[in-house]
Amino acid sequence: MAAETLSVSELNRQARQWLERQFPLCWVSGEISNLVRAASGHVYFSLKDSQAQVRCAMFRSRAQLVPWKLENGQQIEVQALVTLYEARGEFQLNVEAMRRAGIGQLYEQFVRLREKLAAEGLFAAEQKRAMPPYPRRVGIVTSPQAAALRDVIAAFARRAPHVELIVYPTLVQGAEAPAAIVAALETAYARAECDLLLVVRGGGSLEDLWAFNDEAVARKLAVSPAPTISGVGHETDTTIVDYVADHRAATPTAAAELASAGWFAAAGELGELEDALLRAIERQLAQRIQAVDRLALRLVHPAQRLAAIRQRVEGLGHRLGSAIQARFTVQPRIDRLRFRLTQSLAQRLAAQRDRLARHAGALAALSPHATLERGYSIVRSADGRIVRQAGQLTPGDTLDLQFAHGRATATVDKVDL
């Protein structure tokens, strides 16, 4: 039986499928060469070492995620799918992700150490200590030649110049840096002279900051007797020291600003209180000056006051003399008026007496007693009611008879209606 004959297209397809099954996504390291950027945004290059090379393709959606500019000669590591470009039968790598050579291993070390220390509780939030709001002495673990130290000093000079700064010098980069940082921390702990401790360094690559990912440094910082602030690198940089410290700042300057935040806020509040006090004093002074001005207007020279009193006394004397003279002038008239008033009162009193006598006579004539004097009597029943009609009586009733002089009791023998 004759062997199956494959077309070129089928051969390439089967070869691609076999390659992709045999080589899942993997990391490959090498040097960039023959770099080409297409108008579409796709990137094509060769990845080579000292003995071989392979074609690579990185599509636009992936290429735009690379955080640096690709250039020939760069040592990189790519995560790629091993495949075959069927149209030309070319073996190539379809690149999914890229990183600088060496960083991958460092990052893996970083992740392993981070997970290890986290499992031990070195990053636990409940162990983080509050930062003293008003530190009087702040320690700085950094290189004396570093720009980070100048930034920290400048920030304190601007925000809290009275705070004493103590530098614990150390290397911050290189193979000897971790041991130097540990020694600087031990010195700070032994002297125990700071309320707060800053560990700072300027930005750099992952390799430049690697001393702050050292396990010995992390463990030493974790036992600091004073609260700690980490200000290592730039905002996008993260180190193990950032996780261990009680507080993390994005930059050395930010660490200084965080450490001086309490003093800075207090200075602002003090400035506001000072302004308010000055305004209050100015208001009080203005009110007192106005009060003094008003009192000054009321002040009179004693000579002027005596002259005014003398003038008033003289005026009163004139008025008194005029009153006395007027009294002697009107006295005869007063006597005549008094005589006329006495006569008028006597006449009016006599008229009122006559009127009262007339009314008294009329009242006496209408009095029940006057009627009784004329021979009449008042008849009352046994219960005291006045009897006006014979129909009110029955034989045998007892009656009370009131006369002008005296009373009598009678019994009814007969009633005629």
C-alpha positions in Angstrom: 0.0 0.0 0.0 1.5 3.4 -1.0 2.2 6.0 1.7 -0.1 9.0 2.0 1.0 12.0 0.1 0.7 15.4 2.0 0.3 18.8 0.5 2.7 21.5 1.7 -0.2 23.2 3.5 -1.2 20.1 5.3 2.3 19.3 6.2 2.8 22.8 7.7 -0.5 22.6 9.5 0.3 19.3 11.1 3.8 20.5 12.0 2.4 23.6 13.7 -0.2 21.6 15.7 2.5 19.2 16.8 4.9 22.0 17.9 2.1 23.8 19.8 1.2 20.5 21.6 4.8 19.7 22.5 5.8 23.2 23.6 3.2 25.0 25.7 3.9 28.6 26.9 7.5 28.8 28.1 10.1 31.4 28.9 13.0 31.8 26.5 16.0 34.1 27.0 18.2 35.8 24.4 19.3 39.0 22.7 17.2 41.1 20.4 18.4 41.5 16.8 16.8 42.4 13.5 14.1 44.4 15.3 11.3 45.7 13.0 8.3 47.7 14.0 5.4 47.4 11.5 3.0 50.2 10.8 0.3 48.0 12.2 2.0 48.1 15.6 3.2 44.5 15.5 6.9 43.9 16.4 9.1 41.4 14.7 12.7 40.4 15.8 15.1 37.6 16.2 16.0 36.2 19.6 19.6 34.8 19.6 22.3 33.5 21.8 25.9 32.6 20.9 24.9 29.5 18.8 21.4 30.0 17.4 18.5 32.3 16.8 14.7 32.1 16.3 12.2 34.4 14.7 9.7 36.1 17.1 6.5 37.9 16.5 4.8 40.1 19.1 1.4 41.5 18.1 0.4 45.1 18.8 -1.9 44.3 21.8 1.0 42.6 23.6 3.8 44.9 22.4 2.1 48.1 23.8 2.3 46.6 27.3 6.1 46.5 27.3 7.1 49.2 29.8 10.4 50.2 28.0 11.6 50.9 24.5 12.8 47.8 22.6 16.2 48.0 21.0 18.6 45.7 19.3 21.2 44.2 21.7 18.9 44.1 24.7 19.0 40.9 26.8 15.4 39.8 27.4 13.2 36.9 28.4 10.0 36.2 26.5 7.0 34.0 27.4 6.0 32.6 24.0 4.1 29.9 22.1 6.4 27.7 19.9 4.7 27.5 16.5 5.1 27.5 12.7 4.1 30.2 10.4 2.3 28.0 7.9 2.3 30.5 4.9 6.1 30.4 4.7 6.9 27.3 6.7 8.9 29.3 9.2 9.6 28.2 12.7 8.9 31.1 15.1 7.8 32.2 18.6 4.6 34.1 19.2 5.5 36.3 22.1 2.9 36.8 24.9 4.9 38.7 27.5 8.4 40.1 27.9 10.8 41.1 30.7 14.4 42.1 31.0 16.8 39.3 31.4 17.6 38.4 35.0 14.5 40.2 36.4 12.4 37.1 36.2 14.6 35.2 38.7 14.8 38.2 41.0 11.1 38.7 41.0 10.6 35.0 41.7 12.9 35.4 44.7 11.0 38.5 45.8 7.6 36.7 45.6 8.9 33.7 47.5 10.4 35.8 50.3 7.2 38.0 50.5 5.0 34.9 50.8 7.3 33.4 53.4 7.4 36.5 55.6 3.7 37.1 55.2 3.0 33.5 56.4 5.1 34.3 59.5 3.0 37.4 60.2 5.7 40.1 59.6 3.3 42.1 57.4 0.2 41.7 59.7 -1.8 44.9 59.8 -2.6 44.4 63.6 1.1 44.6 64.3 1.6 48.0 62.6 2.3 50.8 65.1 0.8 54.2 65.0 3.2 57.0 64.0 4.0 59.5 66.7 2.2 62.7 65.7 4.9 65.0 67.1 8.3 63.3 66.9 11.2 65.4 68.3 14.0 63.3 66.9 13.9 61.3 63.7 16.4 58.7 62.5 17.3 58.3 58.8 18.9 55.1 57.5 20.3 55.9 54.1 23.5 56.8 52.3 25.0 60.2 53.2 25.7 60.8 49.5 22.2 59.9 48.3 19.8 62.4 46.9 17.2 60.8 49.1 18.9 62.2 52.2 18.9 65.7 50.7 15.2 65.4 49.8 14.3 64.3 53.4 16.3 67.1 54.9 14.7 69.7 52.6 11.2 68.4 53.4 11.8 68.7 57.2 13.4 72.1 56.8 10.3 73.3 55.0 7.7 71.6 57.2 9.2 71.0 60.7 12.6 72.7 60.9 12.8 72.2 64.7 12.9 68.4 64.5 16.3 66.9 65.1 17.5 64.5 62.3 20.0 61.8 63.0 21.6 60.0 60.0 22.6 56.3 60.4 24.9 56.0 57.3 24.8 52.9 55.2 25.3 51.5 51.7 22.0 51.3 49.8 23.1 49.4 46.7 25.4 46.5 45.8 26.3 43.1 47.4 27.5 44.6 50.6 24.5 46.9 51.1 22.2 44.4 53.0 24.8 43.8 55.8 25.5 47.6 56.0 21.8 48.3 56.3 21.4 45.7 59.1 24.4 47.3 60.9 22.9 50.7 60.6 19.6 49.5 62.1 21.5 47.8 64.9 23.2 51.1 65.7 19.9 53.0 65.7 18.4 50.3 68.0 21.3 50.4 70.4 21.3 54.1 70.7 17.5 54.3 71.2 17.5 58.0 70.6 14.8 58.5 68.0 11.0 58.6 68.2 10.7 57.5 64.6 12.9 55.7 62.0 13.0 56.4 58.3 14.5 53.9 55.8 14.9 55.7 52.5 16.5 55.4 49.1 15.9 57.0 45.7 14.5 55.2 42.7 16.2 52.7 40.5 15.9 49.3 38.8 14.9 46.1 40.6 18.6 45.2 40.8 19.4 48.7 42.3 16.8 48.3 45.0 17.5 44.6 45.7 19.2 45.3 49.1 15.8 46.3 50.4 14.4 42.9 49.4 17.0 41.1 51.6 15.5 38.7 54.3 18.0 39.8 56.9 17.2 43.5 56.4 13.5 42.7 56.5 13.8 40.7 59.8 16.0 43.4 61.4 13.5 46.1 60.5 10.6 44.1 61.9 12.1 44.3 65.4 12.6 48.0 65.4 11.8 49.5 68.9 10.5 52.7 67.2 7.8 53.0 64.6 9.2 52.9 61.0 8.5 54.5 57.6 9.8 53.0 54.4 10.5 55.5 51.5 12.4 53.3 49.0 12.3 54.0 45.3 9.5 55.8 43.4 5.8 55.3 43.6 5.7 52.3 41.3 8.5 50.5 43.2 7.7 48.0 45.9 10.2 46.2 48.1 10.0 43.8 51.1 10.9 46.7 53.4 7.7 48.4 52.3 5.7 45.5 53.6 7.6 45.2 56.9 7.6 48.9 57.9 4.8 50.3 59.9 4.1 52.8 57.2 5.0 53.0 53.5 5.7 56.2 51.6 6.0 56.4 47.8 9.3 58.4 47.8 11.8 59.6 50.4 10.2 63.1 50.2 6.8 61.5 50.9 8.3 59.7 53.9 9.6 62.9 55.3 6.2 64.6 54.7 4.4 61.7 56.4 6.8 61.9 59.4 6.3 65.6 59.8 2.5 65.6 59.1 1.6 66.2 62.7 4.0 69.1 63.2 2.9 70.6 59.8 -0.8 70.4 60.7 -0.1 71.9 64.1 1.9 74.7 62.6 -1.0 75.4 60.2 -3.5 75.4 63.1 -1.2 77.6 65.2 -1.0 80.0 62.3 -4.8 80.2 62.1 -5.1 80.7 65.9 -2.4 83.4 65.7 -4.4 85.2 63.0 -7.6 84.8 65.0 -5.9 86.2 68.1 -4.5 89.2 66.3 -7.9 89.9 64.8 -9.5 89.7 68.3 -6.8 92.0 69.8 -7.3 94.5 67.0 -11.1 94.4 67.6 -10.6 94.9 71.4 -8.2 97.8 70.8 -10.6 99.5 68.4 -13.4 99.1 70.9 -11.3 100.5 73.7 -10.1 103.4 71.6 -13.7 104.3 70.7 -14.7 104.1 74.4 -11.8 106.4 75.4 -12.9 108.9 72.6 -16.4 108.9 74.0 -15.3 109.4 77.5 -12.9 112.2 76.3 -15.9 114.0 74.8 -17.6 113.9 78.2 -14.7 115.3 80.1 -15.1 119.0 81.2 -12.6 121.3 82.8 -13.4 122.0 86.5 -13.6 125.7 85.8 -16.1 125.1 83.1 -18.1 122.8 85.3 -18.1 125.4 88.2 -19.1 128.2 85.8 -22.0 126.0 84.6 -23.1 125.3 88.2 -22.8 129.0 89.1 -24.9 130.0 86.1 -27.6 127.4 87.0 -27.6 128.6 90.7 -28.1 132.2 89.5 -30.9 131.1 87.3 -32.7 129.3 90.1 -32.2 132.4 92.3 -33.9 134.6 89.8 -36.8 132.1 89.5 -37.2 132.0 93.2 -37.3 135.7 93.6 -39.9 136.0 90.8 -42.0 133.3 92.5 -41.9 135.2 95.9 -42.8 138.4 94.2 -45.7 136.8 92.3 -47.0 135.3 95.6 -47.3 138.7 97.2 -49.0 140.1 94.1 -51.7 137.4 93.9 -52.4 137.1 97.7 -55.5 139.5 97.7 -57.0 137.6 94.8 -56.5 134.3 96.6 -58.3 135.7 99.7 -61.3 136.8 97.5 -61.4 133.4 95.8 -61.3 131.6 99.2 -64.2 133.7 100.5 -66.3 133.0 97.4 -65.4 129.3 97.7 -66.6 129.2 101.3 -69.9 130.9 100.5 -70.5 128.6 97.5 -69.8 125.5 99.6 -72.2 126.7 102.4 -75.0 127.3 99.8 -74.5 124.0 98.1 -74.5 122.2 101.5 -77.8 123.8 102.5 -79.4 122.8 99.2 -78.3 119.3 99.6 -79.6 119.1 103.1 -83.0 120.3 101.9 -83.1 117.7 99.1 -82.1 115.0 101.6 -84.9 116.0 103.9 -87.5 115.8 101.1 -86.3 112.4 100.0 -86.3 111.1 103.6 -90.0 112.2 104.0 -91.0 110.5 100.8 -89.2 107.4 101.8 -90.9 107.4 105.3 -94.3 107.8 103.7 -93.7 104.7 101.6 -92.2 102.7 104.4 -94.2 99.6 105.6 -94.0 100.9 109.1 -95.9 104.1 108.1 -98.6 101.9 106.7 -98.8 99.9 109.9 -99.1 103.2 111.8 -102.2 103.9 109.8 -103.9 100.7 111.3 -102.8 98.1 108.9 -101.1 94.8 109.9 -98.9 92.2 108.1 -100.3 88.6 108.1 -97.8 85.7 107.8 -98.5 82.0 107.7 -96.8 79.6 110.1 -93.9 79.2 107.7 -93.3 82.9 107.6 -94.8 83.7 104.1 -96.9 86.8 103.8 -100.6 86.0 103.2 -102.1 88.3 100.5 -105.3 86.3 99.7 -107.9 84.4 101.8 -107.5 81.5 99.4 -104.1 80.9 100.9 -105.7 79.9 104.2 -107.7 77.0 105.6 -109.6 76.8 108.9 -107.3 75.9 111.7 -104.2 77.6 110.2 -102.0 79.6 112.7 -101.2 83.1 111.6 -98.6 85.7 112.8 -99.9 89.2 112.9 -97.5 92.1 112.8 -98.7 95.6 114.0 -97.1 99.0 114.2 -96.3 98.2 117.8 -96.1 94.5 118.7 -97.2 91.1 117.3 -100.0 88.6 117.8 -100.9 85.0 117.0 -104.3 84.0 115.6 -106.1 80.9 114.5 -108.3 80.8 111.4 -111.9 79.7 112.2 -113.5 80.4 108.9 -112.4 81.4 105.3 -114.6 83.5 103.0 -113.5 83.7 99.4 
